[in-house]
Amino acid sequence: MSHRLQNRLRQYRRQAGLSQDEIAFLLGSPDSAQVSRYEKGRHVPELRRALAYVTILGVPLAELFPGIEASVKTEVEPRLKELRAALEKKRSEDCTSRSAKIVGSN
């Protein structure tokens, strides 16, 4: 089973009136085959190439790759909540410890 991540590269390329060959040229690719693979979600462009798309199409990264953004968000948010809870607990324990030291020194 192949897992393809949603992107809007084709949509924005067409809105810009550019062909796959023209995008390939702007990206520094030898031909449009790689552009086609990106557009079909078969490959995810490396960061530099994704940022080149942002420059070429004038569209924010998250808008070009909403499938990847959603996937990353799904993966990261639970860990973010866990870290926030751990930090809050640590702060609470630190405050309690400082309070105990202050009370104990009187």
C-alpha positions as semicolon CSV with decimal commas, in nm:
position;residue;x (nm);y (nm);z (nm)
1;M;0,000;0,000;0,000
2;S;0,148;0,336;-0,097
3;H;0,096;0,626;0,135
4;R;0,055;0,957;-0,045
5;L;0,042;1,287;0,134
6;Q;-0,190;1,553;0,005
7;N;-0,042;1,860;-0,159
8;R;-0,173;2,141;-0,373
9;L;0,128;2,182;-0,600
10;R;-0,061;2,110;-0,922
11;Q;-0,346;2,343;-0,829
12;Y;-0,117;2,640;-0,757
13;R;0,112;2,564;-1,054
14;R;-0,186;2,577;-1,286
15;Q;-0,315;2,896;-1,122
16;A;0,026;3,049;-1,186
17;G;0,000;2,944;-1,551
18;L;0,319;2,738;-1,536
19;S;0,390;2,400;-1,694
20;Q;0,565;2,113;-1,518
21;D;0,866;2,174;-1,745
22;E;0,879;2,539;-1,638
23;I;0,857;2,445;-1,270
24;A;1,132;2,186;-1,324
25;F;1,352;2,455;-1,480
26;L;1,287;2,693;-1,190
27;L;1,364;2,415;-0,939
28;G;1,683;2,325;-1,125
29;S;1,556;1,978;-1,218
30;P;1,663;1,824;-1,549
31;D;1,305;1,732;-1,646
32;S;0,945;1,738;-1,528
33;A;0,934;1,377;-1,401
34;Q;1,027;1,479;-1,047
35;V;0,771;1,762;-1,053
36;S;0,506;1,507;-1,155
37;R;0,605;1,278;-0,865
38;Y;0,578;1,571;-0,622
39;E;0,238;1,672;-0,757
40;K;0,105;1,317;-0,735
41;G;0,230;1,285;-0,377
42;R;0,464;1,000;-0,463
43;H;0,762;1,193;-0,330
44;V;0,791;1,475;-0,080
45;P;1,035;1,745;-0,188
46;E;1,331;1,814;0,037
47;L;1,306;2,135;0,239
48;R;1,509;2,352;-0,002
49;R;1,292;2,244;-0,293
50;A;0,971;2,294;-0,094
51;L;1,088;2,645;-0,007
52;A;1,164;2,702;-0,376
53;Y;0,799;2,619;-0,448
54;V;0,700;2,882;-0,192
55;T;0,913;3,139;-0,376
56;I;0,795;3,035;-0,722
57;L;0,425;3,012;-0,644
58;G;0,402;3,275;-0,369
59;V;0,203;3,043;-0,145
60;P;0,284;2,952;0,220
61;L;0,435;2,609;0,279
62;A;0,143;2,488;0,492
63;E;-0,096;2,577;0,212
64;L;0,108;2,392;-0,049
65;F;0,139;2,080;0,167
66;P;-0,171;2,062;0,390
67;G;-0,150;1,681;0,405
68;I;0,200;1,694;0,549
69;E;0,106;1,974;0,787
70;A;-0,192;1,772;0,913
71;S;0,022;1,461;0,954
72;V;0,293;1,648;1,145
73;K;0,033;1,819;1,362
74;T;-0,126;1,483;1,446
75;E;0,213;1,340;1,543
76;V;0,344;1,639;1,739
77;E;0,039;1,766;1,930
78;P;0,016;1,473;2,177
79;R;0,386;1,509;2,259
80;L;0,344;1,884;2,295
81;K;0,061;1,835;2,545
82;E;0,267;1,578;2,734
83;L;0,567;1,812;2,752
84;R;0,353;2,105;2,865
85;A;0,201;1,892;3,142
86;A;0,545;1,772;3,253
87;L;0,682;2,127;3,257
88;E;0,381;2,254;3,449
89;K;0,422;1,974;3,703
90;K;0,792;2,053;3,738
91;R;0,719;2,425;3,788
92;S;0,457;2,338;4,047
93;E;0,698;2,107;4,231
94;D;0,973;2,372;4,216
95;C;0,738;2,635;4,362
96;T;0,629;2,397;4,637
97;S;0,993;2,314;4,716
98;R;1,090;2,685;4,731
99;S;0,791;2,760;4,953
100;A;0,890;2,478;5,188
101;K;1,246;2,613;5,208
102;I;1,122;2,964;5,285
103;V;0,879;2,840;5,551
104;G;1,145;2,609;5,698
105;S;1,400;2,890;5,732
106;N;1,175;3,097;5,961
